[in-house]
Amino acid sequence: MRDAHPLTRARVVEIVARFPSVRVAVVGDLMLDRYLIGDIERISPEAPVPVVHVSGRRDAPGGAANVAANVTAAGAHSSLVGVVGDDVAGSALRGALRACGVSDARVHTVAGRPTTTKTRVVARGQQVCRVDEETDLGVAGDDLASVAAHALAALGDSAILLLEDYDKGALPPALVTPLIVAARERNVPVVVDPKYRHFFAYSGATVLKPNRRELVAALGAAIDPAAPDAFRAAYRRLGAEHLLVTLGADGMALVGREVTVRIPGTPRQVYDVSGAGDTVTAWVGMALAAGANIEEAAVLANVAAGIEVGKPGVATISAEELLATYDAG
């Protein structure tokens, strides 16, 4: 397995300059990432836990919504499809999307369904705890039909399809299979960030992008990334054109019919890994749609993820930030 070829700044400029003309369809599990920010001065008298005095709060799009926010922040156009509940969190997520410049016109409201919400309590720059409110029931019936119609409409005017699966029910096989078929009929590449439950439902995808833990769990076998053919057997089982495995600080491994490369990690101070996978999905998709080959797209996404983990919480990366990294050497 060779190391990937580095991208010159001139080639990066060429790719990102096309982003404003790129339209990206993003379909998947939408989340509200909520941050309660404060300080700790004492331990509770009720239990041996810290008392956090909240002085600020922030809402941000998470999951597939964060992928769409990354697309928009980089200068491309996103068309987001997913579901929220008819609750306060759903309204807050719609507001957070609009604040990021992402349209919620194709976000479907499911009556009685809780909007997936992850509330992080942060004190002195450290996450104290996280509270999750969610369901993983698959979208079905009339709601599924509405989501499918939105997804096909988004696909119809997009150059790339991104599927972001967090196992929260927005991407059942009944939606995924015909959507991938429709994309292939239109010669639209499909980038998938899979999770455990439907890991093998994405046959026909252009890029399947799990992290190492997800891949090991799906295959039921340990993988030694140092082995020369560590990911080749996995690639043959998954039915995608390319397998892109994110390896945290070790970078990525890219395997395809004609390519097997390692993309070394970018040496950076890691502040928070939340949302790094969303950033990779967004940048791989945008780069492919802008004319990059798969190796160039993976290298570019690796740089973007390296910038994202240096920021607190779930964050987006602009094209200017990425170019500044190349300028800094």
C-alpha positions as a printed NumPy array, in Angstrom:
array([[  0.   ,   0.   ,   0.   ],
       [  1.636,   3.214,  -1.151],
       [  1.151,   6.661,   0.339],
       [ -1.225,   8.936,  -1.546],
       [  0.229,  11.587,  -3.794],
       [  0.076,  15.036,  -2.154],
       [ -2.015,  17.743,  -3.77 ],
       [ -0.35 ,  20.926,  -4.938],
       [ -1.908,  24.196,  -3.895],
       [ -2.603,  24.967,  -7.55 ],
       [ -4.637,  21.764,  -7.894],
       [ -6.538,  22.508,  -4.67 ],
       [ -7.387,  25.982,  -5.98 ],
       [ -8.581,  24.442,  -9.232],
       [-10.884,  22.025,  -7.401],
       [-12.391,  24.404,  -4.834],
       [-12.895,  27.113,  -7.465],
       [-15.566,  24.844,  -8.969],
       [-17.493,  24.454,  -5.698],
       [-19.882,  27.385,  -6.346],
       [-21.219,  25.519,  -9.399],
       [-21.576,  22.191,  -7.565],
       [-24.954,  20.996,  -6.271],
       [-24.921,  18.277,  -3.604],
       [-27.867,  16.145,  -2.464],
       [-27.541,  15.111,   1.203],
       [-29.936,  12.475,   2.561],
       [-29.818,  10.944,   6.011],
       [-30.26 ,  11.227,   9.743],
       [-30.668,  14.81 ,  10.927],
       [-29.609,  15.802,  14.433],
       [-29.654,  18.835,  16.653],
       [-26.316,  19.275,  18.414],
       [-26.976,  21.376,  21.517],
       [-24.213,  22.737,  23.735],
       [-24.707,  23.941,  27.318],
       [-21.565,  25.843,  28.262],
       [-20.619,  26.856,  31.777],
       [-18.315,  26.377,  34.734],
       [-17.944,  24.034,  37.696],
       [-17.444,  25.428,  41.167],
       [-18.808,  22.717,  43.444],
       [-20.   ,  19.133,  43.786],
       [-23.701,  18.504,  44.161],
       [-24.908,  17.722,  47.703],
       [-27.426,  15.311,  46.149],
       [-24.917,  13.011,  44.427],
       [-21.161,  12.893,  43.759],
       [-21.475,  14.832,  40.493],
       [-20.324,  18.326,  39.503],
       [-22.767,  21.217,  39.38 ],
       [-22.432,  23.094,  36.093],
       [-23.515,  26.71 ,  36.145],
       [-24.654,  27.314,  32.566],
       [-23.696,  30.689,  31.148],
       [-24.289,  30.047,  27.451],
       [-25.904,  27.705,  24.993],
       [-25.544,  26.988,  21.301],
       [-27.447,  24.924,  18.751],
       [-25.824,  23.501,  15.614],
       [-26.867,  21.12 ,  12.833],
       [-25.603,  17.572,  13.368],
       [-25.446,  14.33 ,  11.396],
       [-26.582,  14.734,   7.792],
       [-27.51 ,  18.33 ,   8.64 ],
       [-23.863,  18.969,   9.522],
       [-22.781,  17.445,   6.199],
       [-25.058,  19.923,   4.412],
       [-23.717,  22.771,   6.557],
       [-20.158,  21.777,   5.584],
       [-21.122,  21.777,   1.909],
       [-22.603,  25.254,   2.189],
       [-19.697,  26.616,   4.24 ],
       [-17.252,  25.446,   1.557],
       [-19.126,  27.379,  -1.131],
       [-21.128,  24.612,  -2.812],
       [-24.924,  24.225,  -2.848],
       [-26.628,  21.63 ,  -0.639],
       [-30.078,  20.107,  -0.937],
       [-30.857,  18.442,   2.395],
       [-33.388,  15.632,   2.893],
       [-34.33 ,  14.028,   6.21 ],
       [-36.87 ,  14.027,   9.012],
       [-37.489,  15.909,  12.247],
       [-40.226,  15.647,  14.827],
       [-43.047,  18.1  ,  15.464],
       [-41.31 ,  19.27 ,  18.628],
       [-39.291,  22.189,  19.958],
       [-36.022,  20.531,  18.964],
       [-37.274,  20.134,  15.391],
       [-38.012,  23.85 ,  15.196],
       [-34.604,  24.618,  16.702],
       [-32.872,  22.416,  14.124],
       [-34.71 ,  24.118,  11.285],
       [-33.581,  27.465,  12.689],
       [-29.986,  26.272,  12.998],
       [-30.063,  25.118,   9.37 ],
       [-31.37 ,  28.438,   8.117],
       [-28.721,  30.242,  10.162],
       [-26.091,  28.22 ,   8.279],
       [-27.629,  29.028,   4.925],
       [-29.068,  25.529,   4.435],
       [-32.637,  25.247,   3.18 ],
       [-35.049,  23.103,   5.205],
       [-37.586,  22.926,   2.376],
       [-37.014,  19.185,   1.907],
       [-36.921,  18.351,   5.615],
       [-40.036,  16.32 ,   6.426],
       [-41.818,  16.549,   9.789],
       [-42.988,  13.242,  11.299],
       [-45.766,  13.69 ,  13.848],
       [-44.943,  12.219,  17.247],
       [-41.344,  11.398,  16.367],
       [-38.666,  12.984,  18.589],
       [-36.046,  15.007,  16.784],
       [-32.674,  13.39 ,  17.389],
       [-30.96 ,  15.697,  19.882],
       [-27.531,  15.372,  21.454],
       [-27.008,  17.79 ,  24.329],
       [-23.404,  18.217,  25.422],
       [-22.627,  19.847,  28.755],
       [-19.252,  21.602,  28.522],
       [-17.344,  23.147,  31.417],
       [-13.831,  24.646,  31.31 ],
       [-13.437,  23.448,  27.75 ],
       [-14.186,  19.799,  28.627],
       [-17.318,  17.774,  27.91 ],
       [-18.867,  16.752,  31.232],
       [-21.63 ,  14.563,  29.824],
       [-23.885,  14.058,  26.814],
       [-27.651,  13.506,  26.88 ],
       [-29.243,  11.811,  23.833],
       [-32.935,  12.09 ,  22.934],
       [-33.83 ,   9.963,  19.914],
       [-35.534,   6.993,  18.321],
       [-34.093,   4.52 ,  15.836],
       [-37.416,   3.414,  14.34 ],
       [-37.275,   3.333,  10.565],
       [-39.298,   5.916,   8.687],
       [-42.255,   4.127,   7.058],
       [-45.593,   4.523,   5.295],
       [-46.6  ,   7.957,   4.039],
       [-43.605,   9.539,   5.785],
       [-41.218,   7.273,   3.869],
       [-43.009,   8.097,   0.62 ],
       [-42.576,  11.821,   1.306],
       [-38.878,  11.436,   2.121],
       [-38.349,   9.336,  -1.025],
       [-40.053,  11.98 ,  -3.169],
       [-37.875,  14.714,  -1.641],
       [-34.751,  12.606,  -2.139],
       [-35.48 ,  11.904,  -5.806],
       [-36.207,  15.598,  -6.396],
       [-32.907,  16.558,  -4.746],
       [-31.055,  13.944,  -6.787],
       [-32.577,  15.283,  -9.986],
       [-30.673,  18.574,  -9.856],
       [-27.474,  17.436,  -8.07 ],
       [-24.065,  16.287,  -9.262],
       [-23.437,  13.991,  -6.281],
       [-25.487,  12.116,  -3.67 ],
       [-24.291,  11.85 ,  -0.063],
       [-25.97 ,   9.347,   2.27 ],
       [-25.266,   9.953,   5.966],
       [-26.435,   7.039,   8.125],
       [-26.385,   7.301,  11.921],
       [-28.746,   4.35 ,  12.51 ],
       [-31.607,   6.673,  13.485],
       [-34.075,   5.344,  10.905],
       [-33.998,   7.903,   8.1  ],
       [-32.223,   5.568,   5.642],
       [-34.1  ,   2.251,   5.588],
       [-33.16 ,  -0.136,   2.752],
       [-36.549,   0.59 ,   1.14 ],
       [-35.265,   4.125,   0.516],
       [-31.564,   3.46 ,  -0.022],
       [-31.774,   0.739,  -2.672],
       [-33.956,   2.597,  -5.207],
       [-32.092,   5.832,  -4.515],
       [-28.722,   4.284,  -5.391],
       [-30.271,   2.703,  -8.505],
       [-31.682,   6.103,  -9.548],
       [-28.317,   7.768,  -8.973],
       [-26.489,   5.192, -11.073],
       [-29.035,   5.581, -13.88 ],
       [-28.216,   9.311, -13.872],
       [-24.439,   8.697, -13.604],
       [-24.442,  10.527, -10.251],
       [-21.734,   9.288,  -7.836],
       [-22.903,   8.136,  -4.386],
       [-20.841,   8.628,  -1.215],
       [-22.051,   6.719,   1.856],
       [-21.135,   7.113,   5.516],
       [-22.602,   3.852,   6.888],
       [-23.418,   2.618,  10.361],
       [-23.89 ,  -0.869,  11.725],
       [-27.52 ,  -1.815,  11.114],
       [-27.65 ,  -1.518,   7.317],
       [-23.935,  -1.709,   6.616],
       [-24.329,  -4.102,   3.677],
       [-27.307,  -2.269,   2.137],
       [-25.168,   0.14 ,   0.112],
       [-24.035,  -2.108,  -2.729],
       [-23.445,  -0.028,  -5.823],
       [-22.168,   3.031,  -3.984],
       [-19.23 ,   4.905,  -5.464],
       [-17.541,   5.388,  -2.08 ],
       [-18.301,   3.603,   1.189],
       [-16.709,   5.533,   4.067],
       [-16.795,   3.775,   7.447],
       [-14.384,   4.359,  10.272],
       [-12.221,   1.473,  11.476],
       [-14.465,   0.61 ,  14.433],
       [-17.582,   0.467,  12.24 ],
       [-15.836,  -1.715,   9.665],
       [-14.568,  -4.173,  12.278],
       [-18.014,  -4.394,  13.897],
       [-19.716,  -5.012,  10.55 ],
       [-17.256,  -7.668,   9.417],
       [-16.977,  -9.342,  12.817],
       [-13.206,  -9.599,  12.507],
       [-10.242,  -7.555,  13.61 ],
       [ -8.281,  -5.643,  10.989],
       [ -4.601,  -4.806,  11.242],
       [ -4.158,  -1.533,   9.316],
       [ -0.41 ,  -2.191,   9.072],
       [ -0.933,  -5.34 ,   7.018],
       [ -0.346,  -4.767,   3.278],
       [ -3.761,  -6.131,   2.223],
       [ -5.638,  -5.289,   5.403],
       [ -8.652,  -3.737,   3.689],
       [ -8.679,  -5.588,   0.352],
       [-10.803,  -8.513,   1.616],
       [-13.292,  -6.08 ,   3.184],
       [-13.504,  -4.177,  -0.073],
       [-14.407,  -7.332,  -1.986],
       [-17.285,  -8.061,   0.404],
       [-18.951,  -4.647,   0.356],
       [-19.913,  -4.115,  -3.276],
       [-18.827,  -0.481,  -3.498],
       [-16.503,   0.944,  -6.139],
       [-14.205,   2.317,  -3.446],
       [-13.743,   1.72 ,   0.274],
       [-12.445,   4.712,   2.226],
       [-11.69 ,   3.844,   5.861],
       [-11.018,   6.685,   8.283],
       [ -8.384,   5.767,  10.866],
       [ -8.38 ,   8.725,  13.238],
       [ -4.905,  10.099,  13.833],
       [ -3.541,   7.504,  11.383],
       [ -5.327,   9.131,   8.458],
       [ -7.245,   7.022,   5.927],
       [ -6.975,   3.936,   3.752],
       [ -8.428,   4.001,   0.246],
       [ -9.079,   0.773,  -1.66 ],
       [-10.569,   0.377,  -5.13 ],
       [-10.237,  -1.847,  -8.142],
       [ -7.189,   0.064,  -9.354],
       [ -6.024,   1.92 ,  -6.253],
       [ -4.765,   0.959,  -2.793],
       [ -3.278,   3.907,  -0.926],
       [ -2.691,   5.161,   2.59 ],
       [ -3.41 ,   8.811,   3.319],
       [ -1.265,   9.748,   6.326],
       [ -2.834,  11.668,   9.179],
       [ -2.325,  15.41 ,   9.339],
       [ -0.278,  16.318,  12.461],
       [ -2.511,  18.714,  14.397],
       [ -3.583,  19.384,  17.934],
       [ -6.9  ,  17.581,  18.392],
       [ -9.466,  19.579,  20.328],
       [-12.673,  17.677,  19.529],
       [-13.289,  14.831,  17.04 ],
       [-17.067,  15.447,  16.924],
       [-18.239,  15.87 ,  13.342],
       [-14.961,  14.926,  11.657],
       [-16.647,  12.103,   9.742],
       [-19.314,  14.503,   8.464],
       [-16.571,  16.795,   7.213],
       [-14.911,  13.931,   5.332],
       [-18.204,  12.925,   3.695],
       [-18.906,  16.488,   2.575],
       [-15.434,  17.172,   1.184],
       [-15.077,  13.828,  -0.607],
       [-18.429,  14.441,  -2.282],
       [-17.764,  18.049,  -3.243],
       [-14.325,  17.248,  -4.61 ],
       [-15.62 ,  14.375,  -6.749],
       [-18.405,  16.578,  -8.088],
       [-15.834,  19.283,  -8.864],
       [-13.774,  16.939, -11.041],
       [-11.251,  15.479,  -8.579],
       [-10.375,  11.812,  -8.846],
       [-11.029,   9.601,  -5.828],
       [ -7.469,   9.832,  -4.5  ],
       [ -7.454,  13.632,  -4.759],
       [-10.873,  13.803,  -3.083],
       [ -9.708,  11.634,  -0.175],
       [ -6.53 ,  13.671,   0.32 ],
       [ -8.505,  16.92 ,   0.317],
       [-11.039,  15.515,   2.792],
       [ -8.233,  14.357,   5.064],
       [ -6.853,  17.905,   5.232],
       [-10.323,  19.308,   5.95 ],
       [-10.895,  16.787,   8.76 ],
       [ -7.535,  17.726,  10.252],
       [ -8.711,  21.326,  10.493],
       [-12.127,  20.358,  11.898],
       [-10.775,  18.36 ,  14.855],
       [ -8.847,  21.451,  15.961],
       [-12.126,  23.255,  16.62 ],
       [-14.464,  22.831,  19.595],
       [-17.63 ,  20.872,  18.948],
       [-19.147,  20.081,  15.567],
       [-17.737,  22.59 ,  13.084],
       [-17.602,  23.452,   9.392],
       [-14.597,  24.199,   7.192],
       [-14.524,  26.911,   4.533],
       [-12.522,  26.737,   1.324],
       [-10.504,  29.72 ,   2.552],
       [ -9.525,  27.883,   5.734],
       [ -8.36 ,  24.89 ,   3.75 ],
       [ -6.316,  27.026,   1.363],
       [ -4.762,  28.82 ,   4.346],
       [ -3.524,  25.441,   5.577],
       [ -1.717,  24.921,   2.285],
       [ -0.303,  28.454,   2.495],
       [  1.034,  27.718,   5.973],
       [  2.826,  24.644,   4.68 ]])
